[in-house]
Amino acid sequence: MSVRLLAFAGARDAIGAAELALSLTEPTTARSLLARLCREHPALAPYESSIRLAVNGTYAAWEDPIHDGDEVALIPPVAGG
């Protein structure tokens, strides 16, 4: 199973790329995918409690499944004024 990962702002800096292709060997949820990414990219760990995932353009609940071919975006908190 393969998904396209998009990373924005600090998440992009933490994983070192704006886009990655990820292979998943077992069914996964949004929460378990984020946990895996934090293990593989420790610089992402500070965002774990505040980052949001969007799947195919829609914010995902943590228990939502990730399917083959999905586009998953990592959206860290943003500040501005």
Backbone as a ProteinNet text record, in pm:
[ID]
protein_1_A
[PRIMARY]
MSVRLLAFAGARDAIGAAELALSLTEPTTARSLLARLCREHPALAPYESSIRLAVNGTYAAWEDPIHDGDEVALIPPVAGG
[TERTIARY]
84.8	0	90.1	52.4	133.6	47.2	101.2	33.7	130.3	73.8	153.1	145	259.4	265.8	309.8	232.9	267.8	295.6	400.3	436.2	451.3	397.1	397.8	469.1	526.8	588.8	690.2	675.3	770.7	774.9	663.5	662.7	752.2	748.5	834.6	981.1	1014.4	1152.2	1193.4	1101.7	1131.8	1158.4	1085.4	1108.2	1204.7	1238.5	1338.5	1287.5	1156.8	1100.4	958.1	914.1	776.3	682.5	737.7	655.4	735.4	668.6	728.4	627	676.3	592.4	618.9	514.2	528.5	467.5	538.5	484	433.1	312.3	252.6	230.3	277.2	266.3	144.9	74.9	-42.6	-143.7	-268.8	-368.2	-324.8	-353.8	-312.2	-417.3	-408.4	-497.5	-414.7	-483.7	-414.1	-319.5	-366.8	-282.6	-158	-174.5	-58.4	38.2	-13.9	75.6	158.3	95.8	171.8	274.9	239.4	334.9	454.7	428	537.4	627.7	567.6	646.7	732.2	678.5	756	872.1	853.2	964	1071.6	1029.1	1124.1	1191.3	1125.1	1176.1	1162.4	1258.1	1246.9	1224.5	1267.9	1246.7	1097.8	1016.5	872.3	802.3	865.6	803.2	748.5	814.7	757.4	620.4	589.2	461	351.3	386.9	292.9	161.5	166.9	43.7	-39.5	16.9	-56.4	-76.9	-13.7	-25.4	-161.3	-210	-333.6	-298.6	-372.7	-358.1	-482.5	-460.9	-571.2	-552.7	-659.8	-655.7	-744	-681.6	-752.8	-827.2	-761.7	-814.4	-912.1	-935.6	-1029.7	-958.6	-975.5	-913.7	-960.8	-866.2	-895.4	-909.6	-999.2	-1004.1	-891.3	-842	-727.4	-756	-879.9	-910.9	-944.3	-945.8	-975.6	-870.2	-913.2	-817	-749.6	-629.4	-555	-560.2	-596.2	-611.5	-504.7	-486.2	-394	-429.6	-328.1	-347.9	-389.4	-410.9	-451.1	-339.2	-380.6	-288.6	-305	-198.3	-201.6	-115.4	-174.7	-101.3	-77.9	44.2	80.8	68.1	-20.6	-46.7	-16	100.8	136.2	58.2	57.5	-10.6	58.5	-18.8	37.5	10	97.2	79.5	75.8	14.4	10.4	-78.9	-90.9	-172.3	-231.9
-116	0	123.2	222.6	342.2	466.5	566.1	693.7	806	917.9	1037	1128	1163.6	1248.4	1387.9	1488.2	1628.3	1689.6	1769.2	1831.5	1981.7	2056.8	2202.6	2264.9	2383.1	2466.5	2387	2389.7	2321.5	2171.7	2111.1	1967.1	1934.8	2020	2002.4	2009	2106.4	2119.5	1997.8	1947.7	1835.2	1706.3	1682.8	1558.5	1577.2	1702.4	1729.5	1722.2	1727.2	1721.1	1773.9	1827.5	1874.2	1760.8	1655.6	1543.3	1413.9	1308.1	1175.3	1071.9	963.6	846.7	748.6	705.3	612.2	478.2	372.9	238.2	194.1	141.9	89.8	-59.2	-138.3	-283.3	-341.8	-258	-306.2	-192.7	-224.5	-118.2	-22.7	103.9	203.7	312.2	385.2	498.4	627	739.2	867.3	877.4	834.7	841.3	753	631.4	542	587.2	650	703	817.8	906.9	1016.6	962.8	862.6	803.4	744.9	676.7	620.8	732.1	839.1	949.7	1014.6	1026	1083.1	992.8	861.8	768.8	779	786.8	790.3	926.9	1031.5	1168.7	1236.6	1212.6	1264.3	1415.6	1491	1635.9	1670.3	1575.9	1597.2	1579.3	1510.1	1477.4	1598.1	1714	1828.5	1872.8	1837.8	1874.9	1771.5	1656.4	1544.5	1580.4	1661.6	1693	1803.6	1874.1	1986.6	1978.7	1884	1872.6	1813.7	1849	1791.7	1716.9	1613.1	1540.7	1563	1584.3	1592.1	1476.5	1405.4	1293	1329.4	1333.2	1369.4	1501.9	1598.7	1733.3	1759.6	1660.6	1676.5	1642.4	1728.3	1697.2	1561	1481.7	1344.5	1337.2	1251.3	1214	1113.1	1104.3	1017.3	871.4	827.5	686.7	657.8	759.9	738.2	649.8	554.9	468.7	541.5	498.6	546.9	435.7	472	373.3	388.8	282.7	284.7	399.6	477	586.6	718.2	719.6	843.3	947.2	1073	1184.4	1234.6	1229.1	1268.7	1392.5	1498.4	1622.9	1642	1679.2	1714.3	1864.8	1907.8	2050.7	2093.1	2153.8	2198.8	2325.2	2360.3	2484.9	2603.5	2703.5	2823.2	2944	3039.4	3164.1	3276.8	3377.8	3492.2	3599.8	3702.3	3810.6	3891.5
0	0	0	-76.9	-89.3	-70.6	-0.2	17.2	-16.9	-56.9	-86.9	34.4	90.1	208.1	167.3	207.7	187.3	323.1	332.4	460.1	440	533.5	523.8	642.5	619.8	722.9	806.2	938.8	1026.8	1006.5	966.6	939.9	820.2	719.5	602.2	644.7	727.9	776	858.5	939.8	1029.1	952.6	842.8	769.1	652.1	623.5	521.3	377.9	359.6	224.6	228.2	115.8	105	67.3	8.3	-37.5	-29.8	15.4	22.5	-24.2	-79.1	-106	7.2	75	187	152.3	186.3	173.8	309.1	310.3	433.6	414.6	508.8	495.3	566.3	643.6	716.3	726.2	753.5	770.6	881.4	862.6	960.6	973.7	1083	1107.8	1101.6	1102.4	1101.8	1221.9	1340	1460.7	1449.4	1401.1	1392.2	1282.9	1177.4	1074.2	1130.6	1206.6	1267.4	1365.7	1445.1	1539.5	1464.7	1353.5	1272.8	1220.9	1168.8	1115.8	1223.5	1344.9	1455.7	1495.4	1486.6	1514.8	1407.3	1281.6	1170.1	1154	1199.5	1186.9	1323.3	1414.8	1551.9	1560.6	1462.3	1464.6	1452.9	1409.9	1399.2	1534.1	1627.1	1756	1832.6	1833.3	1905.9	1852.3	1729.6	1669.7	1696.8	1749.8	1759	1828.3	1930.3	2003.9	1938.6	1840.6	1782.9	1631.9	1568.5	1422.9	1384.5	1268.4	1214.4	1086.7	1058.8	933.2	849.2	722.5	627.4	529.7	503.4	409.4	291.5	175.6	52.4	66.3	132.6	142.2	254.7	341.3	452.2	582.7	684.6	813.3	861.4	910.1	953	1104.2	1149.8	1291	1314.1	1435.7	1463.5	1431.8	1444.3	1419.2	1273.1	1187.7	1045.5	980	898.6	829.8	713.7	684.9	569.2	464.8	341.6	235.5	127.7	52	-60.6	-154.3	-192.6	-285	-222.1	-89.4	-22.7	-27.5	-24	-8	134.4	212.1	353.1	370.2	424.3	447.6	596.6	630.6	768.6	781.6	869	882.4	1025.5	1046.5	1180.9	1217.3	1345	1383.6	1316.8	1287.6	1224.7	1313.9	1305.7	1380.6	1279.5	1315.2	1224.2	1280	1206.6	1255.9	1145.6
[MASK]
+++++++++++++++++++++++++++++++++++++++++++++++++++++++++++++++++++++++++++++++++

